[in-house]
């Protein structure tokens, strides 16, 4: 079974360049928001992902969003 970190990575790469807030990612993944927040912090420190202020593509709220960078 995949970890939350692996699932998050796959989802963000599938929606490359589209930003999501933690809450919407949790809903999309069927995961707990706290788990997603922790995973976002981990991948935000790695190359290929970016955490920036912006508009979430799901809820359309201005907040911090995470996205995979274009390859």
C-alpha positions in Angstrom: 0.0 0.0 0.0 1.3 3.5 -0.9 2.1 6.0 1.8 0.3 9.3 2.0 3.5 11.0 0.7 3.6 8.7 -2.4 -0.1 9.2 -3.1 0.3 13.0 -2.8 3.3 13.0 -5.1 1.5 11.0 -7.8 -1.6 13.2 -7.6 0.4 16.5 -7.8 2.4 15.2 -10.8 -0.8 14.1 -12.5 -2.2 17.7 -12.1 1.2 19.3 -12.9 1.3 23.1 -12.5 -2.2 23.2 -10.8 -2.2 24.4 -7.2 -4.2 22.8 -4.4 -4.7 23.8 -0.8 -4.2 21.2 2.0 -7.9 20.8 2.7 -8.8 20.1 -1.0 -6.0 17.7 -1.4 -7.2 15.8 1.7 -10.7 15.6 0.1 -9.4 14.5 -3.2 -7.2 11.8 -1.6 -9.7 10.6 1.0 -7.1 11.4 3.7 -7.0 13.3 7.0 -6.1 17.0 6.6 -3.3 16.7 9.2 -1.7 13.8 7.2 -1.8 15.8 4.0 -0.3 18.9 5.8 2.6 16.9 7.0 3.2 15.3 3.6 3.0 18.7 1.9 5.7 20.1 4.2 8.0 17.1 3.3 7.5 17.4 -0.5 7.7 21.2 -0.3 11.3 20.9 0.7 12.1 18.7 -2.2 12.8 19.8 -5.8 10.0 19.5 -8.3 7.3 20.9 -6.0 6.5 24.4 -4.9 4.4 25.8 -2.0 3.3 29.4 -2.8 0.5 31.8 -2.0 -2.2 31.5 -4.7 -5.7 30.4 -5.6 -6.7 26.8 -5.0 -8.0 25.2 -8.2 -10.7 23.4 -6.3 -12.2 25.8 -3.7 -11.0 28.9 -5.4 -9.8 30.4 -2.1 -6.6 32.5 -1.9 -4.2 30.7 0.4 -1.0 28.6 0.4 -1.1 26.0 -2.4 1.2 23.3 -3.4 1.9 22.2 -7.0 4.3 20.1 -9.0 6.6 22.1 -11.3 6.5 21.5 -15.0 9.3 19.1 -16.1 
